[in-house]
Amino acid sequence: MRQAQMTRNERRYYRKKIIEQRLMGLGVLVCCALVLWMCSTGVTVEDRDGTAVVLLAPLGLWLLFSKQILIY
């Protein structure tokens, strides 16, 4: 739906959902930063495993920079 064709309530809903989505994206990226910090302080190989960052970072970036509503 194009921005010019939206009603006032639809624009309000879109803005609210986009803000919520971007906050979720920031939250996921903060979790990635915490995982990287925990990996940097790990002693064993298992403690230094950062696989979660490989999976979560693209999701966080997608939520942060997408103009579509990806959440429900």
C-alpha positions in Angstrom: 0.0 0.0 0.0 1.4 3.4 -1.0 1.8 6.1 1.6 -0.3 8.6 -0.3 -3.3 6.2 -0.4 -3.3 5.4 3.3 -5.9 6.7 5.6 -4.9 8.5 8.8 -5.5 5.4 11.0 -3.5 3.3 8.6 -0.6 5.7 8.7 -0.7 5.8 12.5 -0.8 1.9 12.7 2.1 1.8 10.2 4.2 4.2 12.2 3.5 2.4 15.4 4.5 -1.0 14.0 7.6 0.4 12.3 8.8 1.9 15.6 8.1 -1.4 17.4 9.9 -3.3 14.7 13.0 -1.1 14.8 13.1 -1.4 18.6 13.0 -5.2 18.3 15.8 -5.0 15.7 17.9 -2.9 18.1 17.1 -5.4 20.9 18.3 -8.3 18.8 21.5 -6.4 17.9 22.1 -5.7 21.6 21.7 -9.4 22.3 24.3 -10.0 19.6 26.7 -7.6 21.3 26.2 -9.4 24.6 26.9 -12.8 23.0 30.1 -11.3 21.5 31.1 -10.0 24.8 30.5 -13.4 26.5 32.5 -15.0 23.7 35.4 -12.7 24.3 35.6 -13.6 27.9 35.3 -17.4 27.4 37.9 -19.8 28.5 37.1 -22.9 26.6 36.3 -23.4 22.9 32.6 -23.9 23.8 32.5 -20.7 25.7 33.9 -18.8 22.7 31.3 -20.1 20.2 29.5 -17.1 18.5 27.2 -19.0 16.2 24.2 -17.2 17.6 25.6 -13.9 16.2 25.8 -15.3 12.7 22.1 -16.2 12.9 20.7 -13.2 14.8 22.7 -10.3 13.3 21.0 -10.5 9.8 17.6 -10.7 11.5 18.3 -7.6 13.6 19.6 -5.7 10.6 16.6 -6.8 8.5 14.1 -5.6 11.2 16.0 -2.4 11.7 16.3 -1.3 8.0 13.2 -2.7 6.3 10.4 -0.4 5.3 7.9 -3.2 5.3 6.1 -4.4 8.4 7.7 -7.7 9.2 6.1 -8.3 12.7 2.5 -9.0 13.7 
